[in-house]
Amino acid sequence: MKGRSMRISLLTAVFVMMLMVMVFGISIEASEWKPTKPIEFVAPFAPGGGSDVLARSIASIIEGEKLCPVPLLVVNKAGGSGLVGTTAVVQQKGNPLTLVTFIPGQAQAALVAGKGAPTHRELTLLCNLALDEQLIVVKADSPLKTIQDVIAEAKKRPGELTIGGTGTGQDDQICQRLFERSAGIRMRYVPFKSGGECITALLGGHVNMIWANPPEFVPQWEAKMVKPVAVARLTRMAEFPDVPTLKEVGHTVTYFFYRGIAAPQDIPAEAAAFYENMFKKMADSSAWKTNYIKKYMLSQSWMGSKEFAKVVVQNEEESKEILKDLGLLK
């Protein structure tokens, strides 16, 4: 009788252990999985742009905070309004050692390119880390001192003023079209491969102004080489208290610019969990808040994989109407 009781107790213990593995298996696996080789971290735009700054900031902070056992190696794969780099990652299906920065422009570029272009549905969306701002920036010595000057000059010279931006059919061109429609003006949009190229073109006098995110022009602003004249948000930025919103001058132009991270489709669930956890720890660190969020004037905005995926889909749907208006989408 005693032996039978021991056997029943043993079977019960085994059953309980199996049940725990079934219920908590993913969490157990996630805590065990770690990358054992360097991670290729793709920035799908040229050096100097917002995505490049994001990728390099992340790689540096994660190394400094010792959040990953292997280094993140940033590789710029520019071209096709971000599609070249996105395609390279999509082609790494199932590879957990590849990551890519992801912004609205990559989803929009896929819409414009049409069938065959890599979409966010062929990626594993891991998380969103921050919200960026969209500003109109001019050279410090520009005769266009205010956003009112820009609007007045654009009305005098329809289609003559030039404004640079990253990519075709992406965030910058979409913001520009919203601005033109609201102000009743027409300007000539000039696309570049990255925010870095935009700022170079502005300083070289090749365009009258540009759309830019703070990470793309803060160093030049600090050097008093450029100045923002308007921001596409509902309230002024604390970092630029003298820069009006477009809403203040009668044009409700706002834009939700997420900055997130993705991996190839079909990576192991435990790998996705490891990365989401790693990026959450990074986003909570003082190093991230000081050396990226504060330094480049972004807003902290953590979203896990599920919430981020919903935002990407929503932004994609909202972009379609403007892309059709631009004649870029049928």
Secondary structure, 3 states (H helix, E strand, C coil): CHHHHHHHHHHHHHHHHHHHHHHHHHHHHHHHCCCCCCEEEEECCCCCCHHHHHHHHHHHHHHHCCCCCCCEEEEECCCHHHHHHHHHHHCCCCCCCEEEEECHHHHHHHHHHCCCCCCHHHEEEEEEEEEECCEEEEECCCCCCCHHHHHHHHHHCCCCCEEEEECCCCHHHHHHHHHHHHHCCCCEEEEECCHHHHHHHHHCCCCCEEEECHHHHHHHHHCCCEEEEEECCCCCCCCCCCCCECHHHCCCCCCCEEEEEEEECCCCHHHHHHHHHHHHHHHHCHHHHHHHHHCCCCEEEEECHHHHHHHHHHHHHHHHHHHHHCCCCC
